[in-house]
Amino acid sequence: MPEFAEIVREHQGMVFSLAFHALQDRAAAEDLTQDVFLSLHENLQRLESPGHVKHWLARVASNRAIDEIRKRKYRRGPSLEQVPEPRARSSERDMLLSRQLRRTVASLPAAARMMIILRFQEDLELSEIARVLEIPVQTVKSRLHRSVNLLREKMLRRQAQSSEVRPA
């Protein structure tokens, strides 16, 4: 098992990214990241392998982010406009659509937002999300399906509203 400092160096980016994308608040994400690593330090001897450590960190960070969202009622909180895209897919992207998507993801309920972040931001497979959240893969599939449908509905509503507002 690697030393604690090595584990922190290796996984702090992932933990901070989960927290920051869920909370949209750098200070809150830093605090949550510190809390997660403090908890890791207290529980390190219980963890069996480096893979177990990674999944434990992702699970704890996700659960604490969901708790924080619920506690602070971030649903109407700041948008993700200031968050840089994690990777550029194409130079011909529709920036307005990207901004709308980030705003819409930020407006999702906590659990739905985490499903979208874990699957599409962190690129975790369904089985990995199931291990992180300690739920069956079928539950991940159904929750992710509902989350994507909710995101789609909200995006369609926003697009319909924006097209009604535009002058002809």
C-alpha positions as CSV (number, residue, x, y, z in Angstrom):
1,M,0.0,0.0,0.0
2,P,1.4,3.4,-1.0
3,E,2.2,6.1,1.6
4,F,-0.5,8.6,2.5
5,A,1.3,11.5,0.9
6,E,1.6,9.5,-2.4
7,I,-2.1,8.6,-2.3
8,V,-3.0,12.3,-1.8
9,R,-0.8,13.4,-4.7
10,E,-2.2,10.7,-7.0
11,H,-5.9,11.2,-6.2
12,Q,-6.3,14.9,-5.1
13,G,-7.2,16.0,-8.6
14,M,-10.0,13.4,-8.9
15,V,-11.5,14.2,-5.5
16,F,-11.3,18.0,-6.1
17,S,-12.8,17.6,-9.6
18,L,-15.8,15.7,-8.3
19,A,-16.3,18.2,-5.5
20,F,-15.9,21.3,-7.7
21,H,-18.1,20.1,-10.5
22,A,-20.8,19.1,-8.0
23,L,-20.7,22.3,-5.9
24,Q,-19.5,24.9,-8.4
25,D,-17.6,26.6,-5.5
26,R,-13.8,26.4,-5.3
27,A,-13.6,27.1,-1.6
28,A,-16.3,24.5,-0.7
29,A,-14.6,22.0,-3.0
30,E,-11.3,22.6,-1.3
31,D,-12.9,22.1,2.1
32,L,-14.7,18.9,1.0
33,T,-11.4,17.6,-0.5
34,Q,-9.6,18.2,2.8
35,D,-12.3,16.5,4.7
36,V,-12.2,13.5,2.4
37,F,-8.5,13.1,2.8
38,L,-8.7,13.6,6.6
39,S,-11.2,10.8,6.6
40,L,-8.9,8.7,4.4
41,H,-6.1,9.2,6.9
42,E,-8.3,8.0,9.7
43,N,-9.5,4.9,7.7
44,L,-6.4,4.1,5.7
45,Q,-5.5,0.9,7.6
46,R,-9.0,-0.5,6.6
47,L,-8.4,-0.2,2.9
48,E,-7.0,-3.2,1.1
49,S,-5.4,-2.1,-2.1
50,P,-4.7,1.0,-4.2
51,G,-7.8,0.2,-6.3
52,H,-9.9,0.1,-3.1
53,V,-8.5,3.4,-2.1
54,K,-9.5,5.1,-5.4
55,H,-13.1,3.7,-5.2
56,W,-13.3,4.6,-1.5
57,L,-12.2,8.2,-2.2
58,A,-14.7,8.6,-5.1
59,R,-17.5,7.1,-3.0
60,V,-16.8,9.4,0.0
61,A,-16.3,12.5,-2.2
62,S,-19.6,11.8,-4.1
63,N,-21.6,11.2,-1.0
64,R,-20.2,14.2,0.8
65,A,-20.8,16.4,-2.2
66,I,-24.4,15.2,-2.4
67,D,-24.8,15.9,1.3
68,E,-23.4,19.4,0.9
69,I,-25.6,20.1,-2.1
70,R,-28.7,19.1,-0.1
71,K,-27.5,21.0,2.9
72,R,-26.8,24.2,1.0
73,K,-29.6,23.8,-1.5
74,Y,-27.3,24.4,-4.4
75,R,-30.0,23.5,-6.9
76,R,-30.4,27.2,-7.8
77,G,-26.8,28.0,-7.0
78,P,-24.1,29.4,-9.3
79,S,-23.8,28.0,-12.8
80,L,-20.8,26.1,-14.2
81,E,-20.0,29.0,-16.7
82,Q,-16.7,29.7,-15.0
83,V,-15.6,26.1,-15.1
84,P,-13.3,25.2,-18.0
85,E,-14.2,22.3,-20.1
86,P,-12.2,19.2,-19.0
87,R,-11.2,18.5,-22.6
88,A,-11.8,20.0,-25.9
89,R,-13.5,17.7,-28.3
90,S,-13.8,20.0,-31.3
91,S,-12.9,23.5,-32.1
92,E,-16.3,24.0,-33.8
93,R,-18.4,23.6,-30.6
94,D,-21.4,25.6,-30.0
95,M,-20.4,27.7,-27.0
96,L,-23.9,28.8,-26.3
97,L,-25.1,25.2,-26.1
98,S,-22.1,24.2,-23.9
99,R,-23.0,27.1,-21.5
100,Q,-26.7,26.0,-21.5
101,L,-25.7,22.4,-20.8
102,R,-23.5,23.4,-17.8
103,R,-26.3,25.6,-16.4
104,T,-28.8,22.8,-16.8
105,V,-26.6,20.2,-15.2
106,A,-26.1,22.6,-12.3
107,S,-29.9,22.9,-11.9
108,L,-30.3,19.1,-11.5
109,P,-31.1,17.6,-8.1
110,A,-28.0,16.4,-6.2
111,A,-28.2,12.7,-6.9
112,A,-29.0,13.2,-10.6
113,R,-26.2,15.8,-10.9
114,M,-23.7,13.3,-9.4
115,M,-24.8,10.5,-11.8
116,I,-24.2,12.8,-14.8
117,I,-20.8,14.0,-13.4
118,L,-19.6,10.5,-12.5
119,R,-20.6,9.1,-15.9
120,F,-19.8,11.9,-18.3
121,Q,-17.4,14.2,-16.5
122,E,-15.3,11.5,-14.7
123,D,-15.9,8.9,-17.5
124,L,-16.7,6.1,-15.0
125,E,-18.2,2.9,-16.4
126,L,-21.6,1.8,-14.9
127,S,-19.9,-0.9,-12.8
128,E,-17.4,1.7,-11.4
129,I,-20.3,4.0,-10.5
130,A,-22.0,1.1,-8.8
131,R,-18.9,0.4,-6.7
132,V,-18.4,4.1,-5.9
133,L,-22.0,4.6,-4.7
134,E,-22.3,1.1,-3.3
135,I,-25.5,0.4,-5.3
136,P,-26.4,-2.3,-7.8
137,V,-25.5,-1.8,-11.5
138,Q,-29.2,-2.0,-12.4
139,T,-29.9,0.9,-10.0
140,V,-27.1,2.9,-11.6
141,K,-28.6,2.2,-15.1
142,S,-32.1,3.3,-14.0
143,R,-30.9,6.4,-12.1
144,L,-28.6,7.4,-15.0
145,H,-31.4,6.9,-17.5
146,R,-33.7,9.1,-15.4
147,S,-31.0,11.7,-14.9
148,V,-30.3,11.9,-18.6
149,N,-34.0,12.1,-19.4
150,L,-34.4,14.9,-16.8
151,L,-31.4,16.7,-18.3
152,R,-32.9,16.3,-21.8
153,E,-36.3,17.6,-20.7
154,K,-34.7,20.7,-19.0
155,M,-32.6,21.4,-22.1
156,L,-35.6,21.2,-24.4
157,R,-37.6,23.5,-22.2
158,R,-34.7,26.0,-22.1
159,Q,-34.3,25.9,-25.8
160,A,-38.1,26.4,-26.3
161,Q,-38.0,29.3,-23.9
162,S,-35.0,30.9,-25.6
163,S,-36.6,30.5,-29.1
164,E,-39.8,32.2,-27.9
165,V,-37.9,35.2,-26.5
166,R,-35.8,35.8,-29.7
167,P,-37.3,38.5,-32.1
168,A,-38.2,37.2,-35.5
